[in-house]
């Protein structure tokens, strides 16, 4: 199983940084996995365009350099894990 090399702190709907709510992307060669611990979060990808509602059972995959942003849907706790290759899910 692929292990993340780094994870963000756990954020909630009030501590979620503005940078994650606005368009941003991972660096070249860096995969991300948005993990919701409680509640729901909308993940919006900009290239290719798409969106998903993330829950504790449904994480969101981020490809290297893929522009995206997140939007809390009420109370939420989440973090982002970073990988050097495609995570296992």
ROKE-222096 format. One record per atom (N, C-alpha, C, O): residue in one letter; chain; atom name; x negated, y negated, z. Coordinates in pm, 1 decimal, always signed. Layout:
! ROKE-222096
ATOM res chain atom        u        v        w
ATOM   A     A   CA        X        Y        Z
...
END
This chain:
! ROKE-222096
ATOM res chain atom        u        v        w
ATOM   X     A    N    -84.2   +119.2     +0.0
ATOM   X     A   CA     +0.0     +0.0     +0.0
ATOM   X     A    C    -88.0   -124.7     +0.0
ATOM   X     A    O   -185.6   -132.8    +74.6
ATOM   X     A    N    -53.4   -219.8    -82.7
ATOM   X     A   CA   -126.8   -345.0    -90.9
ATOM   X     A    C    -95.5   -431.5    +30.7
ATOM   X     A    O    +20.9   -451.7    +65.3
ATOM   X     A    N   -199.0   -481.7    +94.3
ATOM   X     A   CA   -181.5   -567.2   +211.5
ATOM   X     A    C   -207.9   -712.9   +173.3
ATOM   X     A    O   -296.9   -740.1    +92.7
ATOM   X     A    N   -131.9   -806.6   +230.0
ATOM   X     A   CA   -159.0   -947.8   +200.6
ATOM   X     A    C   -291.9   -990.4   +262.4
ATOM   X     A    O   -330.5   -941.5   +368.6
ATOM   X     A    N   -361.4  -1081.9   +195.1
ATOM   X     A   CA   -485.5  -1133.4   +252.4
ATOM   X     A    C   -458.4  -1255.8   +338.6
ATOM   X     A    O   -544.4  -1298.2   +415.8
ATOM   X     A    N   -338.6  -1312.9   +325.2
ATOM   X     A   CA   -303.0  -1429.6   +406.2
ATOM   X     A    C   -151.9  -1442.9   +407.5
ATOM   X     A    O    -84.4  -1402.2   +313.0
ATOM   X     A    N    -99.0  -1500.2   +515.2
ATOM   X     A   CA    +44.2  -1530.8   +525.7
ATOM   X     A    C    +59.0  -1670.5   +583.4
ATOM   X     A    O    -25.1  -1716.7   +660.5
ATOM   X     A    N   +166.6  -1736.7   +545.1
ATOM   X     A   CA   +197.3  -1865.6   +606.9
ATOM   X     A    C   +252.7  -1841.3   +746.8
ATOM   X     A    O   +279.0  -1727.7   +786.1
ATOM   X     A    N   +269.5  -1948.7   +819.7
ATOM   X     A   CA   +344.1  -1943.1   +944.9
ATOM   X     A    C   +489.2  -1909.6   +911.4
ATOM   X     A    O   +529.2  -1915.7   +795.1
ATOM   X     A    N   +566.9  -1874.8  +1011.5
ATOM   X     A   CA   +710.3  -1854.9   +992.2
ATOM   X     A    C   +776.0  -1992.6   +998.8
ATOM   X     A    O   +757.9  -2066.8  +1095.4
ATOM   X     A    N   +852.1  -2025.5   +895.0
ATOM   X     A   CA   +922.4  -2152.9   +887.2
ATOM   X     A    C  +1071.6  -2129.7   +901.5
ATOM   X     A    O  +1122.4  -2023.4   +865.7
ATOM   X     A    N  +1142.4  -2230.3   +954.3
ATOM   X     A   CA  +1288.6  -2225.8   +953.4
ATOM   X     A    C  +1339.5  -2341.3   +868.9
ATOM   X     A    O  +1260.9  -2413.1   +807.1
ATOM   X     A    N  +1471.0  -2359.3   +866.3
ATOM   X     A   CA  +1529.8  -2461.2   +779.2
ATOM   X     A    C  +1485.7  -2603.0   +815.9
ATOM   X     A    O  +1495.0  -2692.7   +732.2
ATOM   X     A    N  +1438.1  -2625.7   +938.2
ATOM   X     A   CA  +1393.4  -2759.7   +977.8
ATOM   X     A    C  +1242.2  -2777.0   +965.2
ATOM   X     A    O  +1194.9  -2889.1   +946.9
ATOM   X     A    N  +1165.2  -2667.9   +974.5
ATOM   X     A   CA  +1018.9  -2678.2   +966.7
ATOM   X     A    C   +963.4  -2643.5   +828.3
ATOM   X     A    O   +842.9  -2654.9   +805.6
ATOM   X     A    N  +1049.1  -2601.7   +736.6
ATOM   X     A   CA  +1004.7  -2568.0   +600.9
ATOM   X     A    C   +941.6  -2691.2   +536.9
ATOM   X     A    O  +1009.4  -2792.6   +519.7
ATOM   X     A    N   +812.7  -2684.7   +501.0
ATOM   X     A   CA   +745.4  -2802.5   +446.3
ATOM   X     A    C   +809.0  -2853.0   +316.5
ATOM   X     A    O   +858.7  -2774.9   +235.4
ATOM   X     A    N   +806.1  -2984.3   +299.1
ATOM   X     A   CA   +859.7  -3046.0   +177.2
ATOM   X     A    C   +790.1  -2990.0    +53.5
ATOM   X     A    O   +852.3  -2978.7    -52.1
ATOM   X     A    N   +661.9  -2954.8    +65.1
ATOM   X     A   CA   +587.8  -2901.7    -49.5
ATOM   X     A    C   +646.8  -2770.8   -100.3
ATOM   X     A    O   +638.3  -2742.1   -219.8
ATOM   X     A    N   +707.2  -2689.9    -11.2
ATOM   X     A   CA   +767.7  -2564.6    -55.1
ATOM   X     A    C   +906.8  -2586.2   -114.1
ATOM   X     A    O   +956.6  -2503.2   -190.2
ATOM   X     A    N   +968.4  -2697.8    -78.3
ATOM   X     A   CA  +1101.2  -2732.4   -132.4
ATOM   X     A    C  +1091.4  -2797.5   -270.2
ATOM   X     A    O  +1191.3  -2807.5   -341.6
ATOM   X     A    N   +971.0  -2841.9   -307.6
ATOM   X     A   CA   +946.3  -2906.2   -437.0
ATOM   X     A    C   +869.5  -2809.8   -526.8
ATOM   X     A    O   +815.9  -2709.6   -479.5
ATOM   X     A    N   +864.2  -2840.0   -655.0
ATOM   X     A   CA   +795.0  -2752.7   -749.4
ATOM   X     A    C   +648.3  -2735.6   -710.8
ATOM   X     A    O   +577.5  -2833.3   -686.2
ATOM   X     A    N   +604.4  -2611.3   -706.0
ATOM   X     A   CA   +465.2  -2577.7   -679.4
ATOM   X     A    C   +439.4  -2437.3   -734.5
ATOM   X     A    O   +531.9  -2371.5   -782.2
ATOM   X     A    N   +315.7  -2392.1   -728.2
ATOM   X     A   CA   +284.2  -2257.5   -776.6
ATOM   X     A    C   +164.3  -2202.5   -700.7
ATOM   X     A    O    +91.1  -2276.3   -634.8
ATOM   X     A    N   +145.9  -2070.9   -711.3
ATOM   X     A   CA    +26.5  -2009.4   -654.5
ATOM   X     A    C    -89.2  -2034.7   -750.2
ATOM   X     A    O    -69.1  -2076.0   -864.4
ATOM   X     A    N   -208.7  -2009.9   -702.6
ATOM   X     A   CA   -328.1  -2029.3   -783.5
ATOM   X     A    C   -346.4  -1911.9   -880.5
ATOM   X     A    O   -278.6  -1809.7   -869.7
ATOM   X     A    N   -438.2  -1928.4   -974.1
ATOM   X     A   CA   -470.7  -1821.3  -1067.9
ATOM   X     A    C   -514.7  -1697.9   -989.9
ATOM   X     A    O   -596.1  -1708.2   -898.1
ATOM   X     A    N   -461.6  -1582.3  -1025.7
ATOM   X     A   CA   -498.5  -1457.6   -962.2
ATOM   X     A    C   -432.3  -1429.8   -828.3
ATOM   X     A    O   -459.8  -1327.5   -765.7
ATOM   X     A    N   -344.8  -1520.6   -783.4
ATOM   X     A   CA   -278.9  -1504.8   -653.6
ATOM   X     A    C   -130.9  -1474.5   -673.1
ATOM   X     A    O    -57.8  -1551.9   -734.9
ATOM   X     A    N    -88.6  -1361.7   -619.8
ATOM   X     A   CA    +51.3  -1321.9   -618.6
ATOM   X     A    C   +111.2  -1362.6   -485.4
ATOM   X     A    O    +40.2  -1366.6   -384.9
ATOM   X     A    N   +239.4  -1392.6   -482.1
ATOM   X     A   CA   +306.6  -1425.6   -357.4
ATOM   X     A    C   +431.4  -1341.8   -338.7
ATOM   X     A    O   +491.6  -1294.0   -434.9
ATOM   X     A    N   +469.0  -1325.1   -213.1
ATOM   X     A   CA   +593.8  -1257.7   -180.0
ATOM   X     A    C   +662.7  -1342.4    -73.2
ATOM   X     A    O   +611.7  -1358.7    +37.6
ATOM   X     A    N   +779.5  -1395.7   -108.7
ATOM   X     A   CA   +858.4  -1473.4    -13.7
ATOM   X     A    C   +941.2  -1373.9    +66.7
ATOM   X     A    O  +1020.8  -1298.3    +11.0
ATOM   X     A    N   +921.8  -1374.9   +197.1
ATOM   X     A   CA   +992.2  -1282.1   +285.5
ATOM   X     A    C  +1083.3  -1359.7   +378.4
ATOM   X     A    O  +1038.5  -1446.0   +453.9
ATOM   X     A    N  +1212.0  -1328.1   +372.1
ATOM   X     A   CA  +1310.7  -1387.1   +462.6
ATOM   X     A    C  +1324.1  -1293.7   +582.3
ATOM   X     A    O  +1350.2  -1174.4   +566.6
ATOM   X     A    N  +1306.1  -1348.8   +701.3
ATOM   X     A   CA  +1316.2  -1270.4   +823.8
ATOM   X     A    C  +1457.1  -1275.6   +881.2
ATOM   X     A    O  +1505.1  -1178.6   +939.9
ATOM   X     A    N  +1523.2  -1390.7   +863.3
ATOM   X     A   CA  +1662.4  -1409.0   +907.1
ATOM   X     A    C  +1729.0  -1507.2   +811.7
ATOM   X     A    O  +1664.9  -1601.1   +764.5
ATOM   X     A    N  +1856.2  -1486.3   +783.1
ATOM   X     A   CA  +1931.8  -1580.8   +701.1
ATOM   X     A    C  +1914.5  -1557.7   +552.1
ATOM   X     A    O  +1885.9  -1446.8   +507.1
ATOM   X     A    N  +1932.9  -1667.3   +475.3
ATOM   X     A   CA  +1927.2  -1660.0   +328.5
ATOM   X     A    C  +1850.7  -1780.5   +275.5
ATOM   X     A    O  +1852.4  -1888.3   +334.8
ATOM   X     A    N  +1783.8  -1760.0   +163.3
ATOM   X     A   CA  +1701.6  -1862.4   +100.5
ATOM   X     A    C  +1716.2  -1847.2    -50.2
ATOM   X     A    O  +1713.6  -1735.5   -102.0
ATOM   X     A    N  +1731.2  -1957.7   -120.1
ATOM   X     A   CA  +1735.8  -1950.2   -266.9
ATOM   X     A    C  +1596.1  -1977.2   -322.0
ATOM   X     A    O  +1533.6  -2078.2   -289.6
ATOM   X     A    N  +1548.5  -1885.6   -405.5
ATOM   X     A   CA  +1421.0  -1900.4   -475.1
ATOM   X     A    C  +1451.7  -1933.3   -620.0
ATOM   X     A    O  +1525.2  -1860.6   -686.9
ATOM   X     A    N  +1395.1  -2043.2   -668.2
ATOM   X     A   CA  +1415.1  -2085.3   -806.7
ATOM   X     A    C  +1281.4  -2080.3   -879.1
ATOM   X     A    O  +1185.8  -2146.7   -839.0
ATOM   X     A    N  +1274.8  -2000.9   -986.7
ATOM   X     A   CA  +1156.9  -1995.6  -1073.0
ATOM   X     A    C  +1181.1  -2090.2  -1189.9
ATOM   X     A    O  +1293.3  -2100.6  -1239.4
ATOM   X     A    N  +1076.7  -2158.7  -1233.7
ATOM   X     A   CA  +1090.6  -2255.0  -1343.0
ATOM   X     A    C  +1033.9  -2204.5  -1474.9
ATOM   X     A    O  +1068.3  -2258.3  -1580.1
ATOM   X     A    N   +946.8  -2101.4  -1472.6
ATOM   X     A   CA   +889.0  -2048.4  -1595.0
ATOM   X     A    C   +848.7  -1902.9  -1573.9
ATOM   X     A    O   +744.5  -1876.9  -1513.6
ATOM   X     A    N   +928.1  -1807.7  -1621.7
ATOM   X     A   CA  +1057.3  -1828.5  -1687.8
ATOM   X     A    C  +1163.1  -1869.1  -1585.4
ATOM   X     A    O  +1150.1  -1841.1  -1466.3
ATOM   X     A    N  +1267.1  -1935.1  -1633.6
ATOM   X     A   CA  +1371.7  -1984.4  -1545.6
ATOM   X     A    C  +1453.5  -1871.4  -1485.7
ATOM   X     A    O  +1484.8  -1772.9  -1552.6
ATOM   X     A    N  +1487.3  -1887.2  -1359.7
ATOM   X     A   CA  +1570.1  -1789.3  -1291.4
ATOM   X     A    C  +1585.4  -1827.9  -1145.9
ATOM   X     A    O  +1517.7  -1918.0  -1096.5
ATOM   X     A    N  +1674.5  -1759.1  -1078.4
ATOM   X     A   CA  +1688.6  -1780.6   -935.3
ATOM   X     A    C  +1740.2  -1654.2   -869.7
ATOM   X     A    O  +1800.8  -1568.2   -933.6
ATOM   X     A    N  +1714.4  -1645.5   -739.9
ATOM   X     A   CA  +1758.8  -1530.6   -662.9
ATOM   X     A    C  +1790.0  -1576.9   -521.8
ATOM   X     A    O  +1728.3  -1670.2   -470.3
ATOM   X     A    N  +1885.9  -1511.0   -460.5
ATOM   X     A   CA  +1916.7  -1533.5   -319.8
ATOM   X     A    C  +1838.5  -1428.3   -241.3
ATOM   X     A    O  +1861.2  -1308.2   -256.4
ATOM   X     A    N  +1746.7  -1474.9   -158.0
ATOM   X     A   CA  +1662.6  -1385.1    -79.9
ATOM   X     A    C  +1722.6  -1363.4    +58.0
ATOM   X     A    O  +1776.7  -1455.7   +119.0
ATOM   X     A    N  +1712.3  -1240.1   +106.1
ATOM   X     A   CA  +1760.1  -1200.1   +238.4
ATOM   X     A    C  +1651.9  -1112.7   +301.1
ATOM   X     A    O  +1551.9  -1083.9   +235.3
ATOM   X     A    N  +1668.5  -1070.2   +425.1
ATOM   X     A   CA  +1568.5   -979.8   +481.8
ATOM   X     A    C  +1549.1   -851.6   +399.8
ATOM   X     A    O  +1441.9   -791.2   +405.7
ATOM   X     A    N  +1649.1   -809.4   +324.4
ATOM   X     A   CA  +1639.2   -688.9   +241.0
ATOM   X     A    C  +1594.6   -718.4    +98.2
ATOM   X     A    O  +1567.1   -625.6    +22.1
ATOM   X     A    N  +1586.8   -846.6    +60.6
ATOM   X     A   CA  +1555.6   -884.7    -77.1
ATOM   X     A    C  +1446.2   -990.7    -78.5
ATOM   X     A    O  +1476.8  -1109.8    -72.2
ATOM   X     A    N  +1317.2   -950.2    -86.6
ATOM   X     A   CA  +1208.8  -1047.8    -96.4
ATOM   X     A    C  +1199.4  -1104.6   -237.9
ATOM   X     A    O  +1260.5  -1052.6   -331.3
ATOM   X     A    N  +1122.3  -1211.5   -252.0
ATOM   X     A   CA  +1106.0  -1275.9   -382.6
ATOM   X     A    C   +962.1  -1272.8   -428.2
ATOM   X     A    O   +873.5  -1320.7   -357.4
ATOM   X     A    N   +937.1  -1216.7   -546.3
ATOM   X     A   CA   +803.0  -1203.1   -601.7
ATOM   X     A    C   +764.0  -1328.8   -678.1
ATOM   X     A    O   +843.1  -1384.0   -754.6
ATOM   X     A    N   +639.8  -1373.4   -655.7
ATOM   X     A   CA   +583.3  -1488.2   -726.8
ATOM   X     A    C   +460.6  -1442.0   -803.5
ATOM   X     A    O   +366.4  -1388.4   -745.2
ATOM   X     A    N   +462.0  -1463.1   -934.5
ATOM   X     A   CA   +347.2  -1429.3  -1017.7
ATOM   X     A    C   +243.6  -1541.9  -1007.5
ATOM   X     A    O   +278.3  -1655.0   -973.6
ATOM   X     A    N   +117.3  -1511.5  -1036.5
ATOM   X     A   CA    +15.2  -1616.7  -1032.5
ATOM   X     A    C    +53.7  -1736.2  -1120.0
ATOM   X     A    O    +96.9  -1719.8  -1234.2
ATOM   X     A    N    +37.7  -1854.0  -1065.6
ATOM   X     A   CA    +62.3  -1981.7  -1134.3
ATOM   X     A    C   +206.4  -2000.3  -1181.4
ATOM   X     A    O   +231.6  -2084.0  -1268.0
ATOM   X     A    N   +300.2  -1925.6  -1127.3
ATOM   X     A   CA   +440.8  -1936.6  -1167.7
ATOM   X     A    C   +506.6  -2050.8  -1088.6
ATOM   X     A    O   +515.9  -2042.5   -966.1
ATOM   X     A    N   +552.3  -2156.8  -1156.2
ATOM   X     A   CA   +614.9  -2267.9  -1084.0
ATOM   X     A    C   +748.9  -2226.8  -1022.6
ATOM   X     A    O   +829.0  -2156.7  -1084.4
ATOM   X     A    N   +770.3  -2272.3   -899.8
ATOM   X     A   CA   +890.4  -2233.0   -826.4
ATOM   X     A    C   +914.3  -2329.3   -710.8
ATOM   X     A    O   +830.0  -2413.7   -680.3
ATOM   X     A    N  +1030.0  -2315.6   -647.1
ATOM   X     A   CA  +1059.0  -2385.2   -522.1
ATOM   X     A    C  +1165.8  -2307.7   -447.3
ATOM   X     A    O  +1234.0  -2223.1   -505.1
ATOM   X     A    N  +1180.7  -2337.0   -316.9
ATOM   X     A   CA  +1279.8  -2267.7   -235.9
ATOM   X     A    C  +1375.8  -2368.1   -173.5
ATOM   X     A    O  +1341.9  -2484.3   -151.3
ATOM   X     A    N  +1497.5  -2319.3   -145.8
ATOM   X     A   CA  +1602.6  -2399.7    -85.2
ATOM   X     A    C  +1668.9  -2318.3    +24.8
ATOM   X     A    O  +1724.4  -2212.1     -3.1
ATOM   X     A    N  +1664.4  -2366.0   +150.8
ATOM   X     A   CA  +1734.1  -2293.4   +257.5
ATOM   X     A    C  +1884.7  -2293.8   +234.7
ATOM   X     A    O  +1940.8  -2393.1   +188.3
ATOM   X     A    N  +1949.2  -2184.1   +266.8
ATOM   X     A   CA  +2094.9  -2173.8   +257.7
ATOM   X     A    C  +2146.6  -2153.7   +400.5
ATOM   X     A    O  +2189.3  -2044.4   +437.5
ATOM   X     A    N  +2142.0  -2260.6   +479.3
ATOM   X     A   CA  +2179.5  -2251.9   +620.0
ATOM   X     A    C  +2059.6  -2211.6   +703.8
ATOM   X     A    O  +1945.7  -2222.8   +658.5
ATOM   X     A    N  +2084.0  -2164.6   +825.6
ATOM   X     A   CA  +1974.8  -2123.3   +913.0
ATOM   X     A    C  +1894.4  -2010.2   +849.4
ATOM   X     A    O  +1951.0  -1913.4   +798.6
ATOM   X     A    N  +1761.2  -2023.7   +852.8
ATOM   X     A   CA  +1674.6  -1924.9   +788.9
ATOM   X     A    C  +1539.8  -1920.6   +860.4
ATOM   X     A    O  +1495.1  -2020.3   +917.1
ATOM   X     A    N  +1476.8  -1805.3   +857.1
ATOM   X     A   CA  +1337.1  -1790.7   +898.3
ATOM   X     A    C  +1267.4  -1716.3   +785.8
ATOM   X     A    O  +1314.2  -1611.6   +740.9
ATOM   X     A    N  +1153.8  -1771.6   +740.0
ATOM   X     A   CA  +1084.8  -1713.4   +625.5
ATOM   X     A    C   +935.4  -1737.8   +635.5
ATOM   X     A    O   +888.6  -1822.0   +712.1
ATOM   X     A    N   +861.8  -1661.0   +555.2
ATOM   X     A   CA   +718.4  -1683.0   +539.1
ATOM   X     A    C   +680.5  -1638.7   +398.1
ATOM   X     A    O   +757.9  -1572.2   +329.3
ATOM   X     A    N   +560.6  -1676.7   +356.8
ATOM   X     A   CA   +508.2  -1634.6   +226.6
ATOM   X     A    C   +380.2  -1555.8   +251.6
ATOM   X     A    O   +293.5  -1598.4   +327.9
ATOM   X     A    N   +369.8  -1441.4   +186.8
ATOM   X     A   CA   +248.9  -1358.4   +192.9
ATOM   X     A    C   +175.9  -1372.1    +59.8
ATOM   X     A    O   +238.9  -1384.9    -45.2
ATOM   X     A    N    +41.9  -1369.4    +64.6
ATOM   X     A   CA    -39.9  -1386.5    -55.0
ATOM   X     A    C   -125.0  -1262.8    -78.8
ATOM   X     A    O   -181.5  -1205.4    +14.3
ATOM   X     A    N   -133.2  -1222.7   -206.3
ATOM   X     A   CA   -200.5  -1099.6   -247.6
ATOM   X     A    C   -296.2  -1127.7   -364.2
ATOM   X     A    O   -278.4  -1223.9   -439.0
ATOM   X     A    N   -397.2  -1042.5   -377.9
ATOM   X     A   CA   -490.8  -1054.1   -490.3
ATOM   X     A    C   -445.1   -972.7   -611.0
ATOM   X     A    O   -506.3   -980.0   -717.6
ATOM   X     A    N   -338.2   -895.5   -594.8
ATOM   X     A   CA   -280.0   -817.3   -703.8
ATOM   X     A    C   -132.6   -803.9   -678.9
ATOM   X     A    O    -83.7   -851.4   -576.4
ATOM   X     A    N    -59.2   -740.9   -768.9
ATOM   X     A   CA    +85.4   -727.0   -749.1
ATOM   X     A    C   +117.3   -653.2   -618.7
ATOM   X     A    O    +69.2   -541.9   -597.4
ATOM   X     A    N   +197.9   -714.2   -531.7
ATOM   X     A   CA   +234.3   -646.5   -406.4
ATOM   X     A    C   +329.8   -529.8   -433.4
ATOM   X     A    O   +396.0   -523.8   -537.0
ATOM   X     A    N   +334.7   -439.0   -338.6
ATOM   X     A   CA   +419.1   -320.1   -352.5
ATOM   X     A    C   +567.2   -348.5   -330.3
ATOM   X     A    O   +651.4   -264.5   -362.2
ATOM   X     A    N   +600.5   -466.1   -275.7
ATOM   X     A   CA   +741.2   -495.8   -249.6
ATOM   X     A    C   +764.3   -493.8   -105.9
ATOM   X     A    O   +876.7   -516.3    -61.1
END
